[in-house]
Amino acid sequence: MYLEVAINQWFEGYVKEKTIFSSTYEWVAQMKACILVKTNVGAHTDVAKQIARLRGVKSAFSVMGRTDVVAQVETKDLRALTQLGLKIAAVKGVNATETLIGWEE
């Protein structure tokens, strides 16, 4: 909980310095991340399709390697990213997830 608050406070300060205004002149905050998904054997295609339908998912596709599906996501803040990660983890056929939060310089 404390880590989430600290990250959100840092991110909000960063956004105020780096982000342009939206059409309504409010600050636009976007967190970018990749969520790596391990699936049941043979479930990767269906899982990728289901994940791709979730709000906040920009793309989801099957890969070869230690994970089976990669989801590229964007959310407004860490809380929304956490909620999206939990939705992805709840998709039928998902065994495990790992979230990689994007770093901007």
C-alpha positions in Angstrom: 0.0 0.0 0.0 2.7 2.5 0.9 4.7 1.6 -2.2 1.7 2.2 -4.3 1.2 5.7 -2.8 4.8 6.5 -3.2 4.9 5.4 -6.8 1.6 7.3 -7.6 3.0 10.5 -6.0 6.2 10.3 -7.9 4.4 9.5 -11.1 2.0 12.4 -10.7 4.9 14.8 -10.2 6.6 13.4 -13.3 3.5 13.7 -15.4 3.0 17.4 -14.5 6.5 18.1 -15.8 6.4 15.9 -19.0 2.8 15.5 -20.2 0.9 17.7 -22.6 -2.7 18.7 -21.9 -5.6 16.8 -23.2 -8.5 18.5 -25.1 -10.2 19.2 -21.8 -7.0 20.7 -20.4 -6.6 18.1 -17.7 -3.4 16.2 -17.0 -3.1 13.0 -19.0 -1.4 10.3 -17.1 -0.6 7.0 -18.8 1.2 4.0 -17.3 2.6 1.6 -20.0 3.3 -2.0 -19.2 3.7 -5.4 -20.6 2.0 -8.3 -18.8 3.6 -11.7 -19.4 1.2 -14.5 -19.2 1.7 -18.3 -18.7 -1.2 -20.4 -19.8 -2.4 -24.0 -19.7 -1.0 -26.2 -22.5 -2.7 -25.3 -25.8 -4.7 -22.4 -24.3 -2.5 -19.5 -25.6 -4.6 -18.6 -28.6 -7.9 -18.4 -26.7 -6.3 -16.6 -23.8 -4.7 -14.0 -26.1 -8.1 -13.4 -27.7 -9.8 -13.0 -24.4 -7.1 -10.6 -23.0 -7.2 -8.5 -26.2 -10.9 -7.7 -25.5 -10.2 -6.1 -22.1 -10.2 -2.4 -21.7 -6.7 -1.0 -21.4 -5.1 -3.7 -23.5 -3.5 -2.3 -26.6 -2.5 -5.7 -28.0 -2.2 -9.3 -26.9 -0.4 -12.0 -28.8 1.1 -15.5 -28.4 4.9 -15.9 -28.1 7.4 -18.7 -27.8 9.6 -18.9 -24.7 9.1 -19.0 -21.0 5.7 -17.1 -21.3 2.9 -17.9 -23.7 1.2 -14.5 -24.2 2.3 -10.9 -24.0 -0.2 -8.1 -23.4 0.8 -4.6 -24.1 -1.3 -2.3 -21.8 -1.9 1.3 -20.9 -3.7 2.5 -17.8 -4.3 5.9 -16.1 -2.5 4.9 -12.9 -1.0 2.1 -10.8 -4.4 1.3 -9.3 -5.9 0.8 -12.7 -2.9 -1.3 -13.8 -3.4 -3.5 -10.7 -7.0 -4.0 -11.5 -6.3 -4.9 -15.1 -3.6 -7.3 -14.0 -6.1 -9.1 -11.8 -8.6 -9.3 -14.6 -6.0 -10.9 -16.9 -5.0 -13.3 -14.1 -8.7 -14.3 -13.8 -9.0 -15.3 -17.5 -9.7 -19.0 -17.9 -6.5 -20.8 -18.9 -4.1 -18.4 -17.2 -1.7 -20.0 -14.8 0.5 -17.0 -13.9 1.3 -13.4 -14.8 4.3 -11.0 -14.5 3.9 -7.3 -15.0 6.7 -5.2 -16.4 6.1 -1.5 -15.9 7.5 0.8 -18.5 10.3 3.2 -17.6 10.4 6.6 -19.2 13.6 8.8 -19.2 
